[in-house]
């Protein structure tokens, strides 16, 4: 290849390096911050967690965050060092540091280090293309992009840790009493800063002392010597561990900690450490912010029962139909497996709203009172409560048998207890961070699902031989599915909010027809619950219908929706009210009506107003402009 061809090639290689330096720095931080709930919840949310789980939280995770932060700092520096005229280039600092670590001081020797780094980049570029073709041949979804992405991230990771190792060798081998040792080497390598204060081992000593302190706190929590709030103290200890490890690594790598362009008061490293610290501290406030009272009692049912002797109105038309305003398609839902006229044996969206809501109620008596009130004097009146999970179970499961219509309804409760709220962070946190990266990174939307599967299916608890906290929910639903098959019953899954999101993901994997109400998104998170396995024949769009009200922020913030989405209007000003079953059922009643002849008048007049049945709606409502 002539010199022009070589120059053009190196320009492309430089662009490749810079893009993936930025991408890897963002992905590294996002993935490891997303792991925080897994580490800090392990010791006290899972029965049987042993000493290794404790050490993972108080020792491994602070170190993981610290090294992720310093890696992100180095990769950011690579990008920043290449900007502007007269910049030294992305690899100059790396080459100088490696040369110093190897004791190379001659100009020729440093040029050889630069050449070796350039050759290494070409080798990794070839590896990236090799992985791209391999993944394509294996039939992986968008395999070429996935393989090239993984090879490129391997390159930036190896380059990062080679540099950081060299930098650590340079710093630790410098002698404080040597007046010219570090300074002269730094001058030769264009490293203008002075050596860290204190002895050469000060940073490592600080990190070791921090780890020992973490272990002491962990042992006190393990033996329950710190009182009822020991779990929160353990998280605060982990947060303090972030600061201690950050302080030690800051001393060790102080030379490369350059301020951010948009925020000169802090470095990328410092920002990551503070983010991890802040998230951990906020985690301890979850019970105080959202409450911890799963013991709901039935106050008043939504429906007034159907009149005695009434029957299903087979000629029912939605209130807006005669006026030309139509109805929501979900009004005639729950007929995925066969198309047939409605005759009362099918379950309506209004029916499933009550099943989903009653899963919040504490006692079996209240659960059945609410469901019986909904079904009284209808074709589905014969309902048997079959299974109720403990009230403290995260994403509690409740199931009913409807023998007259040969159906089984399973509902998953939404957020109720403190553990439910922590569970939300655990299951949806990684997807939130990953979504932020995809939005901020140029061409981030092109990151294929096959790569997302691998990243989001990571779970440290599997490495520790522990089940994920959602596993009891999955196991219970699998058993109920098997029971339905034995009974010859159709099974329907439902839930609201957290319960809706879980129902969508599990329903998709197990091939169960599902109505998810105001669910948290599941487009990316589903790969965590299914451990990377998502049904090809029964994906979300084949089995799941999702009701997501306009104005409700919950389905928008945490992940994307990926079933058949039924958007509905919301007539409340408060977005949080739009998320509640009490509001959603009134909108369904307004647009769908009820062929079972039940009345929502009492409830919806209080919830919405005396004009709650108005079609078309003439007051404020959230619509598609949001």
Secondary structure, DSSP 8 states (H G I E B T S, - for coil): --HHHHHHHHHHHHHHHHHHHHHHHHHHHHHHHHTHHHHHHHHHHSTT--HHHHHIIIIIHHHHHHHHHHHHHHHHHHHHTTSSTT---TTHHHHHHHHHHTT--SHHHHHHHHHHHHHHHHHHHHHHHHHHHHHHHTT-TTHHHHHHHHHHHHHHHHHHHHHHHHHHHHHHH--TT-SSHHHHHHHHTT--S---SS-TTHHHHHHHHHHHHHHHHHHHHHTT-S-TTHHHHHHHHHHHHHHHHHHHHHHHTGGG--B-SS-TTSBHHHHHHHHHHHHHHHHHTHHHHH-----B-----S-B---TT----TT---TTTTTT----GGGG---SS------SSS--HHHHHHHHHHTTBSSHHHHHHHHHHHHTTSTT---EEEEE--TTSTT-EEEEEETTTTEEEEEE--S-SHHHHHHHHHHHHHHHHHHHHHHHSTTGGG--HHHHHHHHT--HHHHTT---TTHHHHHHHHHHHHHHHHHT-EEEEEEETHHHHHHHHHHHHHT-EEEEES----TTTHHHHTTT---SSS-HHHHEEEEEETT--HHHHSS---SEEEEE-B--SSHHHHTSHHHHHHHHHHHH--TT--B-HHHHHHHT-TTTT-SS--S--B-TT-
